Amino acid sequence: MKKILLGFALFLGVAQTQAQESNLQLKGTVTDTVAKYVYLQKFHNKMFTTIDSSKVVEGNFSFKTKVKLPELYGLSVNTANIPLYIFLEKTPITVKLSPVKNYSTSVVEGSESQQLFDTYRKTRDVEISKWITEHPASIVSAYVLYRNWSYRLTPDQITQNIALLDKSQQNSTYVKELKELVTVLNGLAVGKKAPDFTANDPDGKPVRLSENLKGYTLVDFWASWCAPCRKENPNIVAAYKEYHDKGFNVFGISLDKKKENWVKGIQDDNLNWLQVSELIYWNSEIAKLYGVRAIPANYLVDSKGIIVARNLRGEELQTTLKTLLDKK
């Protein structure tokens, strides 16, 4: 009985340690910029939010901010740009921070998680299950499964990889969100009904998905800032021209932040179909509703809103539409 209680206490200790906050021991130097401040940013849902700043004095900066550790944060000299991705721990960490080439020349010392993250980014042909098996207790493994692999895997594959993670990661934010994603994706399988929603078009008019389903509709997630989306758009335009008269429609959902960029993207790419956006980037409730973790992404649904296929791109979209519509 004592052994069981001891094990339970140790488990609670791990969970409590994960939830506790600690003061940073972070300092560094800034080069290749005249910036007066370094900004510490918190990562959540593919976005960074500034939580503290340090004035640069004679090229030096430091942070003693109380934050959750270990965890991924961002360091930058300009909050409008993508920061240096940095895994901070309960150890003294020093950084040579340079904004050159998107901070790729910056050097981080003192963080084992950061070293592992750098190794991951340099490793080609990563097999995620093998990687997690080799590094089961690292927050880096939980993060890359969440950030880099969740949109490539089936719900079952996500669950199988979560099981490979050590107990110390099972209560992490990344695993919790992955489990929520699995639930969402299981409800979006082929044959299931697509969730309904309402959002504003570029004129500010509310548009409801279920009221605009005719024939087969591609529920298409994209954004003007997304290069792969813009590259795929001509294929969707070609499919629309070829099959619209036979019953093919598109319903676009943009993850843009600024209306002017969204509208310009629609015009430049000739997206002549219904378009809506919440204009809140990755905070999109519609994207969350559809388990969208990367764009471009899409669902093909029939006139009753039943999902027929998912993530059709290139020739696969054309082939699927030909099979469904040319026989009519």
C-alpha positions in Angstrom: 0.0 0.0 0.0 2.9 2.4 0.8 4.4 1.8 -2.6 1.1 2.6 -4.3 0.7 5.8 -2.3 4.3 6.8 -3.0 3.8 6.2 -6.7 0.6 8.3 -6.6 2.4 11.1 -4.7 5.2 11.1 -7.3 2.7 11.3 -10.1 1.0 14.3 -8.4 4.5 15.8 -7.9 5.1 15.6 -11.7 1.7 17.1 -12.5 2.2 19.9 -10.0 5.7 20.6 -11.3 4.3 21.0 -14.8 1.8 23.5 -13.6 4.2 25.6 -11.5 5.8 28.8 -12.7 9.4 29.8 -12.2 11.5 32.9 -12.6 13.5 33.0 -15.8 17.3 33.2 -15.6 17.6 34.6 -19.1 20.1 37.2 -20.3 21.9 38.0 -23.6 23.3 40.4 -26.0 21.8 42.0 -29.1 23.6 42.5 -32.4 22.9 43.7 -35.9 20.1 46.1 -34.8 19.6 49.4 -33.1 16.5 48.2 -31.3 16.0 49.6 -27.8 14.0 46.7 -26.4 13.8 42.9 -26.5 10.4 41.4 -26.2 9.5 38.1 -24.5 6.5 36.4 -26.2 4.3 33.5 -25.2 3.4 30.9 -27.8 -0.2 29.7 -28.2 -2.1 28.4 -31.3 0.7 29.3 -33.8 0.7 32.9 -32.5 3.0 34.9 -30.2 1.7 37.4 -27.6 4.1 39.8 -25.8 4.2 39.2 -22.1 7.3 41.3 -21.1 10.1 43.5 -22.4 13.6 44.3 -21.4 15.4 47.5 -22.3 18.7 47.0 -24.1 21.5 48.6 -22.2 24.9 48.7 -23.8 23.9 45.8 -26.0 22.7 43.6 -23.1 19.2 42.5 -22.0 17.8 40.2 -19.2 14.6 38.7 -18.0 13.5 37.4 -14.6 9.9 37.0 -15.6 7.8 34.4 -13.8 6.6 32.0 -16.4 5.7 28.3 -17.0 8.9 26.2 -17.6 10.0 24.4 -19.6 8.0 25.9 -22.4 8.4 27.4 -25.9 8.6 31.2 -26.0 9.6 33.9 -28.6 12.3 36.5 -28.4 12.2 39.5 -30.8 13.2 43.1 -31.3 10.1 43.8 -33.4 6.8 42.3 -32.4 5.5 42.7 -35.9 7.8 40.0 -37.2 8.2 36.3 -36.4 10.4 35.9 -33.3 13.2 33.6 -32.4 11.6 30.3 -31.3 13.3 29.5 -28.0 12.6 26.7 -25.5 13.3 28.1 -22.0 14.0 26.0 -18.9 14.7 26.4 -15.2 18.4 26.8 -15.9 20.5 29.9 -16.7 20.2 30.6 -20.4 22.2 33.1 -22.5 21.3 34.3 -26.0 23.2 36.1 -28.7 20.1 37.6 -30.4 20.4 38.8 -34.0 17.3 39.5 -36.2 19.4 38.7 -39.3 17.7 36.1 -41.6 14.7 35.7 -39.2 17.0 35.1 -36.2 18.6 32.1 -37.8 22.1 33.3 -36.8 21.1 33.7 -33.1 22.8 31.4 -30.6 21.2 29.9 -27.5 23.2 28.3 -24.7 22.0 26.6 -21.5 18.8 25.0 -22.8 18.8 21.3 -23.5 15.3 21.5 -25.0 16.5 24.2 -27.4 19.4 22.0 -28.5 17.0 19.1 -29.2 14.7 21.5 -31.1 17.6 22.7 -33.2 18.5 19.1 -33.9 14.9 18.3 -34.9 14.8 21.2 -37.4 18.1 20.0 -39.0 17.0 16.4 -39.3 15.7 15.3 -42.6 12.9 12.7 -43.1 11.9 12.6 -39.5 9.7 9.7 -38.6 7.6 11.1 -35.7 6.9 7.9 -33.9 10.6 7.0 -33.9 11.5 10.6 -32.7 9.1 10.4 -29.8 10.3 7.0 -28.8 13.9 8.4 -28.6 12.8 11.5 -26.7 9.6 10.6 -24.9 10.1 13.0 -21.9 11.0 16.1 -23.8 8.5 19.0 -24.3 10.0 19.3 -27.8 8.5 15.9 -28.8 5.0 17.0 -27.5 5.4 20.4 -29.3 6.5 19.0 -32.7 3.7 16.4 -32.6 1.2 19.2 -32.0 2.7 21.8 -34.3 4.3 19.9 -37.2 2.5 16.6 -37.4 -1.1 16.9 -36.2 -2.4 18.0 -39.6 -0.6 15.1 -41.4 -1.9 12.3 -39.2 -5.2 10.5 -38.8 -6.9 10.7 -35.4 -5.8 7.2 -34.6 -2.2 8.0 -35.5 -2.3 11.1 -33.3 -3.6 9.0 -30.4 -0.9 6.3 -30.9 1.9 9.0 -30.9 0.5 10.6 -27.7 0.7 7.2 -26.0 4.5 7.1 -26.8 5.1 10.3 -24.8 6.3 10.0 -21.2 3.9 10.7 -18.3 5.6 14.0 -17.7 4.2 15.3 -21.0 0.7 13.8 -20.8 -0.6 16.9 -18.9 1.1 19.4 -21.2 -0.9 22.0 -23.1 0.1 20.4 -26.4 -1.2 16.9 -25.5 -4.5 18.4 -24.1 -5.1 20.2 -27.4 -4.2 17.2 -29.4 -6.7 15.1 -27.6 -9.4 17.8 -28.2 -8.3 17.7 -31.9 -8.8 13.9 -32.1 -12.3 14.3 -30.8 -13.1 17.0 -33.4 -11.5 15.0 -36.3 -13.4 11.9 -35.4 -16.6 13.8 -35.9 -15.4 15.0 -39.4 -14.8 11.7 -41.1 -16.2 11.0 -44.5 -19.9 10.3 -44.2 -20.3 12.6 -41.2 -22.2 15.9 -41.4 -20.1 19.0 -41.7 -20.6 21.5 -38.9 -22.7 24.5 -39.8 -21.6 28.1 -39.1 -22.2 31.7 -40.0 -19.6 34.4 -40.7 -19.4 37.7 -42.5 -18.6 38.2 -46.2 -16.4 41.1 -47.4 -19.4 43.4 -47.3 -20.1 42.5 -43.6 -23.1 40.4 -44.5 -23.6 37.3 -42.4 -23.5 34.1 -44.6 -24.6 30.7 -43.4 -22.9 27.6 -44.8 -26.0 25.3 -44.7 -28.0 27.9 -46.7 -25.5 27.8 -49.6 -25.0 24.1 -50.2 -25.9 23.1 -53.8 -24.5 20.1 -55.6 -21.0 19.6 -54.2 -19.3 22.4 -52.2 -15.7 22.7 -51.4 -15.4 24.2 -47.9 -12.0 25.8 -48.5 -9.7 27.2 -45.8 -7.0 29.7 -47.0 -5.5 33.1 -46.3 -3.9 35.8 -48.4 -0.7 35.5 -46.4 -0.4 31.7 -47.0 1.9 31.0 -50.0 0.8 27.4 -50.4 -2.8 28.6 -50.5 -2.1 31.1 -53.2 -0.2 28.4 -55.2 -3.3 26.1 -54.9 -5.9 28.7 -55.8 -5.4 28.5 -59.6 -6.2 24.8 -59.4 -9.5 25.5 -57.5 -10.3 28.3 -60.0 -9.8 25.9 -62.9 -12.0 23.3 -61.2 -14.7 25.9 -60.6 -14.7 27.0 -64.2 -14.8 23.4 -65.4 -17.5 22.0 -63.1 -19.5 24.9 -61.7 -22.3 24.5 -64.3 -22.4 20.8 -63.4 -23.0 21.5 -59.7 -19.6 22.4 -58.1 -19.4 25.3 -55.8 -16.8 26.7 -53.4 -17.3 28.3 -50.0 -14.1 30.1 -48.9 -13.1 30.7 -45.3 -10.1 33.0 -44.8 -7.8 33.1 -41.8 -6.7 36.6 -42.7 -6.1 39.3 -40.1 -6.7 42.4 -42.2 -9.7 42.9 -44.4 -7.8 44.8 -47.1 -5.4 42.0 -47.6 -8.2 39.4 -47.7 -10.2 41.4 -50.3 -7.1 42.0 -52.4 -6.3 38.3 -52.3 -9.8 37.4 -53.5 -9.5 39.9 -56.4 -5.9 39.0 -57.4 -6.7 35.2 -57.4 -10.1 35.6 -59.1 -11.9 33.7 -56.3 -15.4 34.3 -57.7 -17.4 32.5 -55.1 -18.7 33.0 -51.5 -16.1 34.2 -49.1 -16.3 34.7 -45.3 -13.7 35.5 -42.6 -13.7 36.3 -38.9 -10.4 38.2 -39.5 -8.8 36.8 -36.3 -6.0 34.7 -37.8 -5.5 31.3 -36.1 -8.1 32.3 -33.4 -10.7 31.4 -36.0 -13.6 29.5 -34.4 -14.5 28.0 -37.7 -11.0 26.6 -38.2 -11.2 25.1 -34.7 -14.7 23.6 -35.5 -13.2 21.9 -38.5 -9.9 20.7 -36.9 -7.8 22.9 -39.3 -4.2 23.0 -38.1 -2.6 24.0 -41.4 -3.8 25.7 -44.6 -4.7 25.2 -47.4 -7.3 22.7 -46.1 -10.7 21.7 -47.4 -13.7 19.5 -47.1 -15.9 18.5 -50.0 -19.5 18.2 -48.9 -22.8 17.3 -50.7 -26.0 19.2 -50.9 -27.1 17.8 -47.5 -23.8 18.8 -45.9 -22.4 15.3 -45.7 -18.6 15.1 -46.0 -17.5 13.3 -49.2 -13.8 13.9 -49.1 -11.1 15.9 -47.3 -8.0 17.9 -48.4 -8.4 17.5 -52.2 -5.6 19.3 -54.0 -4.2 19.4 -57.5 -5.2 16.6 -59.8 -7.0 14.8 -57.0 -9.6 17.6 -56.8 -10.2 17.4 -60.6 -10.3 13.6 -60.6 -12.8 13.5 -57.7 -15.1 16.1 -59.4 -14.9 14.3 -62.7 -16.1 11.0 -61.0 -18.9 12.8 -59.1 -20.2 15.2 -61.8 -19.3 13.9 -65.2 -21.7 11.0 -64.8 -24.6 13.3 -64.3 
